[in-house]
Amino acid sequence: MARVRSVAEAAQRALLRPLPDRLGPLHIACSYLAAGKDACIGGDLYAAARTGSRTRLIIGDLRAST
C-alpha cells in the first residue's frame, strides 16, 4: 500500500505543476489541500495556459463512489 501511495503522490505532483503568478492580464494564485488529514493525494487537477489572446483554466475534482 505504501508503494501504491508513493506512485500516486508522484503522479499527482507531476500533474499539479506550480501555476505562474501571472498569465496575460490574469493574476493567479492556487492552494491544494487534500481532503484527508494525512493524505497528500486526491482526485483534483488544475492547469492554466495562454492561447493567443485568451487565458484558459481547467479545474477538476473527481470523487469515487463505492
HTML snippet that shows the backbone in 3Dmol.js (N, CA, C, O; Angstrom):
<script src="https://3Dmol.org/build/3Dmol-min.js"></script>
<div id="view" style="width:600px;height:400px;position:relative"></div>
<script>
const pdb = `
ATOM      1  N   MET A   1       0.812  -1.181   0.000  1.00  0.00           N
ATOM      2  CA  MET A   1       0.000   0.000   0.000  1.00  0.00           C
ATOM      3  C   MET A   1       0.866   1.259   0.000  1.00  0.00           C
ATOM      4  O   MET A   1       0.535   2.248  -0.654  1.00  0.00           O
ATOM      5  N   ALA A   2       1.971   1.216   0.733  1.00  0.00           N
ATOM      6  CA  ALA A   2       2.876   2.367   0.768  1.00  0.00           C
ATOM      7  C   ALA A   2       3.463   2.638  -0.611  1.00  0.00           C
ATOM      8  O   ALA A   2       3.650   3.793  -0.995  1.00  0.00           O
ATOM      9  N   ARG A   3       3.750   1.581  -1.348  1.00  0.00           N
ATOM     10  CA  ARG A   3       4.313   1.737  -2.692  1.00  0.00           C
ATOM     11  C   ARG A   3       3.289   2.361  -3.642  1.00  0.00           C
ATOM     12  O   ARG A   3       3.628   3.234  -4.441  1.00  0.00           O
ATOM     13  N   VAL A   4       2.049   1.914  -3.551  1.00  0.00           N
ATOM     14  CA  VAL A   4       0.972   2.473  -4.383  1.00  0.00           C
ATOM     15  C   VAL A   4       0.784   3.945  -4.055  1.00  0.00           C
ATOM     16  O   VAL A   4       0.645   4.770  -4.958  1.00  0.00           O
ATOM     17  N   ARG A   5       0.777   4.276  -2.779  1.00  0.00           N
ATOM     18  CA  ARG A   5       0.625   5.674  -2.360  1.00  0.00           C
ATOM     19  C   ARG A   5       1.777   6.529  -2.887  1.00  0.00           C
ATOM     20  O   ARG A   5       1.559   7.655  -3.335  1.00  0.00           O
ATOM     21  N   SER A   6       2.990   6.004  -2.837  1.00  0.00           N
ATOM     22  CA  SER A   6       4.152   6.733  -3.322  1.00  0.00           C
ATOM     23  C   SER A   6       4.041   7.026  -4.819  1.00  0.00           C
ATOM     24  O   SER A   6       4.348   8.132  -5.264  1.00  0.00           O
ATOM     25  N   VAL A   7       3.606   6.042  -5.583  1.00  0.00           N
ATOM     26  CA  VAL A   7       3.423   6.235  -7.029  1.00  0.00           C
ATOM     27  C   VAL A   7       2.320   7.250  -7.283  1.00  0.00           C
ATOM     28  O   VAL A   7       2.465   8.116  -8.146  1.00  0.00           O
ATOM     29  N   ALA A   8       1.220   7.155  -6.543  1.00  0.00           N
ATOM     30  CA  ALA A   8       0.108   8.092  -6.719  1.00  0.00           C
ATOM     31  C   ALA A   8       0.525   9.516  -6.372  1.00  0.00           C
ATOM     32  O   ALA A   8       0.143  10.457  -7.067  1.00  0.00           O
ATOM     33  N   GLU A   9       1.300   9.684  -5.309  1.00  0.00           N
ATOM     34  CA  GLU A   9       1.777  11.016  -4.931  1.00  0.00           C
ATOM     35  C   GLU A   9       2.697  11.589  -6.001  1.00  0.00           C
ATOM     36  O   GLU A   9       2.615  12.778  -6.309  1.00  0.00           O
ATOM     37  N   ALA A  10       3.564  10.771  -6.569  1.00  0.00           N
ATOM     38  CA  ALA A  10       4.462  11.236  -7.633  1.00  0.00           C
ATOM     39  C   ALA A  10       3.665  11.652  -8.867  1.00  0.00           C
ATOM     40  O   ALA A  10       3.970  12.667  -9.492  1.00  0.00           O
ATOM     41  N   ALA A  11       2.654  10.876  -9.215  1.00  0.00           N
ATOM     42  CA  ALA A  11       1.807  11.218 -10.366  1.00  0.00           C
ATOM     43  C   ALA A  11       1.065  12.527 -10.112  1.00  0.00           C
ATOM     44  O   ALA A  11       0.968  13.368 -11.007  1.00  0.00           O
ATOM     45  N   GLN A  12       0.547  12.702  -8.916  1.00  0.00           N
ATOM     46  CA  GLN A  12      -0.183  13.941  -8.605  1.00  0.00           C
ATOM     47  C   GLN A  12       0.745  15.143  -8.667  1.00  0.00           C
ATOM     48  O   GLN A  12       0.355  16.185  -9.194  1.00  0.00           O
ATOM     49  N   ARG A  13       1.967  15.029  -8.143  1.00  0.00           N
ATOM     50  CA  ARG A  13       2.920  16.147  -8.209  1.00  0.00           C
ATOM     51  C   ARG A  13       3.261  16.490  -9.652  1.00  0.00           C
ATOM     52  O   ARG A  13       3.449  17.662  -9.979  1.00  0.00           O
ATOM     53  N   ALA A  14       3.345  15.482 -10.523  1.00  0.00           N
ATOM     54  CA  ALA A  14       3.649  15.731 -11.932  1.00  0.00           C
ATOM     55  C   ALA A  14       2.488  16.439 -12.625  1.00  0.00           C
ATOM     56  O   ALA A  14       2.707  17.289 -13.489  1.00  0.00           O
ATOM     57  N   LEU A  15       1.261  16.095 -12.255  1.00  0.00           N
ATOM     58  CA  LEU A  15       0.093  16.715 -12.875  1.00  0.00           C
ATOM     59  C   LEU A  15      -0.198  18.104 -12.328  1.00  0.00           C
ATOM     60  O   LEU A  15      -0.603  18.990 -13.081  1.00  0.00           O
ATOM     61  N   LEU A  16       0.000  18.304 -11.052  1.00  0.00           N
ATOM     62  CA  LEU A  16      -0.300  19.587 -10.413  1.00  0.00           C
ATOM     63  C   LEU A  16       0.964  20.433 -10.328  1.00  0.00           C
ATOM     64  O   LEU A  16       1.480  20.704  -9.244  1.00  0.00           O
ATOM     65  N   ARG A  17       1.443  20.839 -11.484  1.00  0.00           N
ATOM     66  CA  ARG A  17       2.637  21.687 -11.519  1.00  0.00           C
ATOM     67  C   ARG A  17       2.290  23.079 -10.996  1.00  0.00           C
ATOM     68  O   ARG A  17       1.132  23.491 -11.064  1.00  0.00           O
ATOM     69  N   PRO A  18       3.270  23.803 -10.479  1.00  0.00           N
ATOM     70  CA  PRO A  18       3.002  25.162  -9.993  1.00  0.00           C
ATOM     71  C   PRO A  18       2.493  26.058 -11.128  1.00  0.00           C
ATOM     72  O   PRO A  18       2.981  25.990 -12.256  1.00  0.00           O
ATOM     73  N   LEU A  19       1.519  26.883 -10.813  1.00  0.00           N
ATOM     74  CA  LEU A  19       0.994  27.829 -11.788  1.00  0.00           C
ATOM     75  C   LEU A  19       1.819  29.106 -11.750  1.00  0.00           C
ATOM     76  O   LEU A  19       2.389  29.436 -10.710  1.00  0.00           O
ATOM     77  N   PRO A  20       1.895  29.833 -12.869  1.00  0.00           N
ATOM     78  CA  PRO A  20       2.615  31.113 -12.847  1.00  0.00           C
ATOM     79  C   PRO A  20       1.834  32.128 -12.012  1.00  0.00           C
ATOM     80  O   PRO A  20       0.624  31.992 -11.834  1.00  0.00           O
ATOM     81  N   ASP A  21       2.529  33.142 -11.504  1.00  0.00           N
ATOM     82  CA  ASP A  21       1.861  34.199 -10.734  1.00  0.00           C
ATOM     83  C   ASP A  21       0.942  35.038 -11.621  1.00  0.00           C
ATOM     84  O   ASP A  21      -0.058  35.587 -11.161  1.00  0.00           O
ATOM     85  N   ARG A  22       1.298  35.124 -12.887  1.00  0.00           N
ATOM     86  CA  ARG A  22       0.529  35.941 -13.825  1.00  0.00           C
ATOM     87  C   ARG A  22       0.512  35.254 -15.180  1.00  0.00           C
ATOM     88  O   ARG A  22       1.517  34.691 -15.615  1.00  0.00           O
ATOM     89  N   LEU A  23      -0.625  35.304 -15.837  1.00  0.00           N
ATOM     90  CA  LEU A  23      -0.775  34.726 -17.168  1.00  0.00           C
ATOM     91  C   LEU A  23      -1.606  35.707 -17.983  1.00  0.00           C
ATOM     92  O   LEU A  23      -2.817  35.812 -17.785  1.00  0.00           O
ATOM     93  N   GLY A  24      -0.960  36.429 -18.902  1.00  0.00           N
ATOM     94  CA  GLY A  24      -1.653  37.500 -19.606  1.00  0.00           C
ATOM     95  C   GLY A  24      -2.085  38.547 -18.593  1.00  0.00           C
ATOM     96  O   GLY A  24      -1.295  38.916 -17.724  1.00  0.00           O
ATOM     97  N   PRO A  25      -3.317  39.036 -18.679  1.00  0.00           N
ATOM     98  CA  PRO A  25      -3.786  40.055 -17.727  1.00  0.00           C
ATOM     99  C   PRO A  25      -4.279  39.461 -16.400  1.00  0.00           C
ATOM    100  O   PRO A  25      -4.700  40.201 -15.510  1.00  0.00           O
ATOM    101  N   LEU A  26      -4.229  38.158 -16.267  1.00  0.00           N
ATOM    102  CA  LEU A  26      -4.791  37.478 -15.108  1.00  0.00           C
ATOM    103  C   LEU A  26      -3.721  37.189 -14.055  1.00  0.00           C
ATOM    104  O   LEU A  26      -2.677  36.617 -14.369  1.00  0.00           O
ATOM    105  N   HIS A  27      -3.982  37.582 -12.812  1.00  0.00           N
ATOM    106  CA  HIS A  27      -3.127  37.211 -11.679  1.00  0.00           C
ATOM    107  C   HIS A  27      -3.660  35.894 -11.131  1.00  0.00           C
ATOM    108  O   HIS A  27      -4.867  35.744 -10.945  1.00  0.00           O
ATOM    109  N   ILE A  28      -2.774  34.942 -10.871  1.00  0.00           N
ATOM    110  CA  ILE A  28      -3.191  33.598 -10.482  1.00  0.00           C
ATOM    111  C   ILE A  28      -2.613  33.238  -9.113  1.00  0.00           C
ATOM    112  O   ILE A  28      -1.458  33.539  -8.811  1.00  0.00           O
ATOM    113  N   ALA A  29      -3.432  32.594  -8.302  1.00  0.00           N
ATOM    114  CA  ALA A  29      -2.974  32.024  -7.033  1.00  0.00           C
ATOM    115  C   ALA A  29      -3.730  30.712  -6.848  1.00  0.00           C
ATOM    116  O   ALA A  29      -4.891  30.604  -7.244  1.00  0.00           O
ATOM    117  N   CYS A  30      -3.088  29.730  -6.257  1.00  0.00           N
ATOM    118  CA  CYS A  30      -3.778  28.467  -6.008  1.00  0.00           C
ATOM    119  C   CYS A  30      -3.253  27.837  -4.731  1.00  0.00           C
ATOM    120  O   CYS A  30      -2.152  28.133  -4.268  1.00  0.00           O
ATOM    121  N   SER A  31      -4.067  26.972  -4.187  1.00  0.00           N
ATOM    122  CA  SER A  31      -3.707  26.232  -2.989  1.00  0.00           C
ATOM    123  C   SER A  31      -4.334  24.860  -3.105  1.00  0.00           C
ATOM    124  O   SER A  31      -5.491  24.739  -3.508  1.00  0.00           O
ATOM    125  N   TYR A  32      -3.591  23.825  -2.759  1.00  0.00           N
ATOM    126  CA  TYR A  32      -4.123  22.468  -2.810  1.00  0.00           C
ATOM    127  C   TYR A  32      -4.107  21.873  -1.414  1.00  0.00           C
ATOM    128  O   TYR A  32      -3.060  21.804  -0.769  1.00  0.00           O
ATOM    129  N   LEU A  33      -5.260  21.448  -0.958  1.00  0.00           N
ATOM    130  CA  LEU A  33      -5.380  20.761   0.326  1.00  0.00           C
ATOM    131  C   LEU A  33      -6.118  19.459   0.085  1.00  0.00           C
ATOM    132  O   LEU A  33      -7.257  19.464  -0.384  1.00  0.00           O
ATOM    133  N   ALA A  34      -5.479  18.344   0.401  1.00  0.00           N
ATOM    134  CA  ALA A  34      -6.134  17.043   0.252  1.00  0.00           C
ATOM    135  C   ALA A  34      -7.236  16.924   1.292  1.00  0.00           C
ATOM    136  O   ALA A  34      -7.126  17.487   2.382  1.00  0.00           O
ATOM    137  N   ALA A  35      -8.293  16.201   0.967  1.00  0.00           N
ATOM    138  CA  ALA A  35      -9.438  16.065   1.857  1.00  0.00           C
ATOM    139  C   ALA A  35      -9.076  15.342   3.148  1.00  0.00           C
ATOM    140  O   ALA A  35      -9.536  15.720   4.225  1.00  0.00           O
ATOM    141  N   GLY A  36      -8.254  14.305   3.043  1.00  0.00           N
ATOM    142  CA  GLY A  36      -7.854  13.551   4.227  1.00  0.00           C
ATOM    143  C   GLY A  36      -6.751  14.259   4.987  1.00  0.00           C
ATOM    144  O   GLY A  36      -5.873  14.871   4.378  1.00  0.00           O
ATOM    145  N   LYS A  37      -6.781  14.186   6.299  1.00  0.00           N
ATOM    146  CA  LYS A  37      -5.806  14.879   7.137  1.00  0.00           C
ATOM    147  C   LYS A  37      -4.370  14.517   6.778  1.00  0.00           C
ATOM    148  O   LYS A  37      -3.526  15.404   6.651  1.00  0.00           O
ATOM    149  N   ASP A  38      -4.080  13.234   6.612  1.00  0.00           N
ATOM    150  CA  ASP A  38      -2.718  12.791   6.310  1.00  0.00           C
ATOM    151  C   ASP A  38      -2.506  12.464   4.843  1.00  0.00           C
ATOM    152  O   ASP A  38      -1.424  12.017   4.461  1.00  0.00           O
ATOM    153  N   ALA A  39      -3.508  12.675   4.025  1.00  0.00           N
ATOM    154  CA  ALA A  39      -3.397  12.335   2.604  1.00  0.00           C
ATOM    155  C   ALA A  39      -2.685  13.447   1.848  1.00  0.00           C
ATOM    156  O   ALA A  39      -2.903  14.629   2.111  1.00  0.00           O
ATOM    157  N   CYS A  40      -1.850  13.066   0.928  1.00  0.00           N
ATOM    158  CA  CYS A  40      -1.189  14.024   0.039  1.00  0.00           C
ATOM    159  C   CYS A  40      -1.709  13.863  -1.386  1.00  0.00           C
ATOM    160  O   CYS A  40      -1.249  14.549  -2.299  1.00  0.00           O
ATOM    161  N   ILE A  41      -2.659  12.966  -1.574  1.00  0.00           N
ATOM    162  CA  ILE A  41      -3.169  12.695  -2.910  1.00  0.00           C
ATOM    163  C   ILE A  41      -4.682  12.837  -2.921  1.00  0.00           C
ATOM    164  O   ILE A  41      -5.346  12.724  -1.891  1.00  0.00           O
ATOM    165  N   GLY A  42      -5.198  13.082  -4.092  1.00  0.00           N
ATOM    166  CA  GLY A  42      -6.646  13.205  -4.260  1.00  0.00           C
ATOM    167  C   GLY A  42      -6.981  13.130  -5.731  1.00  0.00           C
ATOM    168  O   GLY A  42      -6.127  12.789  -6.550  1.00  0.00           O
ATOM    169  N   GLY A  43      -8.197  13.441  -6.069  1.00  0.00           N
ATOM    170  CA  GLY A  43      -8.640  13.364  -7.458  1.00  0.00           C
ATOM    171  C   GLY A  43      -8.831  14.730  -8.073  1.00  0.00           C
ATOM    172  O   GLY A  43      -9.770  14.937  -8.842  1.00  0.00           O
ATOM    173  N   ASP A  44      -7.967  15.658  -7.751  1.00  0.00           N
ATOM    174  CA  ASP A  44      -8.112  17.029  -8.225  1.00  0.00           C
ATOM    175  C   ASP A  44      -7.091  17.343  -9.316  1.00  0.00           C
ATOM    176  O   ASP A  44      -6.029  16.726  -9.401  1.00  0.00           O
ATOM    177  N   LEU A  45      -7.446  18.319 -10.144  1.00  0.00           N
ATOM    178  CA  LEU A  45      -6.496  18.802 -11.136  1.00  0.00           C
ATOM    179  C   LEU A  45      -6.762  20.260 -11.424  1.00  0.00           C
ATOM    180  O   LEU A  45      -7.889  20.736 -11.284  1.00  0.00           O
ATOM    181  N   TYR A  46      -5.731  20.962 -11.822  1.00  0.00           N
ATOM    182  CA  TYR A  46      -5.866  22.343 -12.277  1.00  0.00           C
ATOM    183  C   TYR A  46      -4.719  22.654 -13.221  1.00  0.00           C
ATOM    184  O   TYR A  46      -3.637  22.078 -13.111  1.00  0.00           O
ATOM    185  N   ALA A  47      -4.960  23.554 -14.135  1.00  0.00           N
ATOM    186  CA  ALA A  47      -3.935  23.984 -15.079  1.00  0.00           C
ATOM    187  C   ALA A  47      -4.363  25.313 -15.674  1.00  0.00           C
ATOM    188  O   ALA A  47      -5.547  25.650 -15.673  1.00  0.00           O
ATOM    189  N   ALA A  48      -3.405  26.061 -16.179  1.00  0.00           N
ATOM    190  CA  ALA A  48      -3.674  27.331 -16.842  1.00  0.00           C
ATOM    191  C   ALA A  48      -2.754  27.454 -18.039  1.00  0.00           C
ATOM    192  O   ALA A  48      -1.599  27.030 -17.994  1.00  0.00           O
ATOM    193  N   ALA A  49      -3.271  28.037 -19.111  1.00  0.00           N
ATOM    194  CA  ALA A  49      -2.468  28.210 -20.324  1.00  0.00           C
ATOM    195  C   ALA A  49      -2.932  29.477 -21.046  1.00  0.00           C
ATOM    196  O   ALA A  49      -4.093  29.875 -20.956  1.00  0.00           O
ATOM    197  N   ARG A  50      -2.019  30.083 -21.745  1.00  0.00           N
ATOM    198  CA  ARG A  50      -2.322  31.262 -22.565  1.00  0.00           C
ATOM    199  C   ARG A  50      -2.313  30.797 -24.005  1.00  0.00           C
ATOM    200  O   ARG A  50      -1.312  30.256 -24.474  1.00  0.00           O
ATOM    201  N   THR A  51      -3.422  31.001 -24.721  1.00  0.00           N
ATOM    202  CA  THR A  51      -3.519  30.640 -26.139  1.00  0.00           C
ATOM    203  C   THR A  51      -3.938  31.886 -26.902  1.00  0.00           C
ATOM    204  O   THR A  51      -5.078  32.339 -26.801  1.00  0.00           O
ATOM    205  N   GLY A  52      -3.013  32.425 -27.656  1.00  0.00           N
ATOM    206  CA  GLY A  52      -3.298  33.665 -28.371  1.00  0.00           C
ATOM    207  C   GLY A  52      -3.565  34.782 -27.384  1.00  0.00           C
ATOM    208  O   GLY A  52      -2.719  35.089 -26.543  1.00  0.00           O
ATOM    209  N   SER A  53      -4.736  35.391 -27.481  1.00  0.00           N
ATOM    210  CA  SER A  53      -5.093  36.492 -26.582  1.00  0.00           C
ATOM    211  C   SER A  53      -6.002  36.026 -25.446  1.00  0.00           C
ATOM    212  O   SER A  53      -6.588  36.853 -24.747  1.00  0.00           O
ATOM    213  N   ARG A  54      -6.125  34.728 -25.258  1.00  0.00           N
ATOM    214  CA  ARG A  54      -7.030  34.183 -24.234  1.00  0.00           C
ATOM    215  C   ARG A  54      -6.269  33.400 -23.173  1.00  0.00           C
ATOM    216  O   ARG A  54      -5.238  32.782 -23.438  1.00  0.00           O
ATOM    217  N   THR A  55      -6.812  33.449 -21.976  1.00  0.00           N
ATOM    218  CA  THR A  55      -6.290  32.654 -20.875  1.00  0.00           C
ATOM    219  C   THR A  55      -7.277  31.531 -20.608  1.00  0.00           C
ATOM    220  O   THR A  55      -8.473  31.771 -20.443  1.00  0.00           O
ATOM    221  N   ARG A  56      -6.778  30.312 -20.565  1.00  0.00           N
ATOM    222  CA  ARG A  56      -7.646  29.152 -20.357  1.00  0.00           C
ATOM    223  C   ARG A  56      -7.288  28.488 -19.031  1.00  0.00           C
ATOM    224  O   ARG A  56      -6.117  28.279 -18.715  1.00  0.00           O
ATOM    225  N   LEU A  57      -8.319  28.164 -18.271  1.00  0.00           N
ATOM    226  CA  LEU A  57      -8.148  27.499 -16.980  1.00  0.00           C
ATOM    227  C   LEU A  57      -8.935  26.209 -16.987  1.00  0.00           C
ATOM    228  O   LEU A  57     -10.015  26.132 -17.573  1.00  0.00           O
ATOM    229  N   ILE A  58      -8.392  25.197 -16.335  1.00  0.00           N
ATOM    230  CA  ILE A  58      -9.145  23.959 -16.109  1.00  0.00           C
ATOM    231  C   ILE A  58      -9.029  23.645 -14.619  1.00  0.00           C
ATOM    232  O   ILE A  58      -7.943  23.668 -14.041  1.00  0.00           O
ATOM    233  N   ILE A  59     -10.168  23.356 -14.025  1.00  0.00           N
ATOM    234  CA  ILE A  59     -10.226  22.986 -12.617  1.00  0.00           C
ATOM    235  C   ILE A  59     -11.126  21.764 -12.535  1.00  0.00           C
ATOM    236  O   ILE A  59     -12.252  21.791 -13.032  1.00  0.00           O
ATOM    237  N   GLY A  60     -10.652  20.707 -11.922  1.00  0.00           N
ATOM    238  CA  GLY A  60     -11.447  19.488 -11.840  1.00  0.00           C
ATOM    239  C   GLY A  60     -11.327  18.820 -10.486  1.00  0.00           C
ATOM    240  O   GLY A  60     -10.328  18.958  -9.780  1.00  0.00           O
ATOM    241  N   ASP A  61     -12.373  18.097 -10.150  1.00  0.00           N
ATOM    242  CA  ASP A  61     -12.407  17.357  -8.899  1.00  0.00           C
ATOM    243  C   ASP A  61     -13.094  16.032  -9.173  1.00  0.00           C
ATOM    244  O   ASP A  61     -14.182  15.997  -9.748  1.00  0.00           O
ATOM    245  N   LEU A  62     -12.472  14.964  -8.771  1.00  0.00           N
ATOM    246  CA  LEU A  62     -13.015  13.628  -9.009  1.00  0.00           C
ATOM    247  C   LEU A  62     -13.363  13.001  -7.677  1.00  0.00           C
ATOM    248  O   LEU A  62     -12.580  13.040  -6.728  1.00  0.00           O
ATOM    249  N   ARG A  63     -14.531  12.433  -7.623  1.00  0.00           N
ATOM    250  CA  ARG A  63     -14.941  11.730  -6.408  1.00  0.00           C
ATOM    251  C   ARG A  63     -15.389  10.339  -6.799  1.00  0.00           C
ATOM    252  O   ARG A  63     -16.275  10.173  -7.637  1.00  0.00           O
ATOM    253  N   ALA A  64     -14.785   9.361  -6.199  1.00  0.00           N
ATOM    254  CA  ALA A  64     -15.154   7.972  -6.484  1.00  0.00           C
ATOM    255  C   ALA A  64     -16.246   7.554  -5.503  1.00  0.00           C
ATOM    256  O   ALA A  64     -16.159   7.816  -4.303  1.00  0.00           O
ATOM    257  N   SER A  65     -17.249   6.917  -6.025  1.00  0.00           N
ATOM    258  CA  SER A  65     -18.294   6.412  -5.126  1.00  0.00           C
ATOM    259  C   SER A  65     -18.135   4.897  -4.998  1.00  0.00           C
ATOM    260  O   SER A  65     -17.625   4.237  -5.904  1.00  0.00           O
ATOM    261  N   THR A  66     -18.567   4.369  -3.890  1.00  0.00           N
ATOM    262  CA  THR A  66     -18.443   2.939  -3.664  1.00  0.00           C
ATOM    263  C   THR A  66     -19.798   2.292  -3.600  1.00  0.00           C
ATOM    264  O   THR A  66     -19.894   1.079  -3.413  1.00  0.00           O
TER     265      THR A  66
END
`;
const viewer = $3Dmol.createViewer("view");
viewer.addModel(pdb, "pdb");
viewer.setStyle({}, {cartoon: {color: "spectrum"}});
viewer.zoomTo();
viewer.render();
</script>
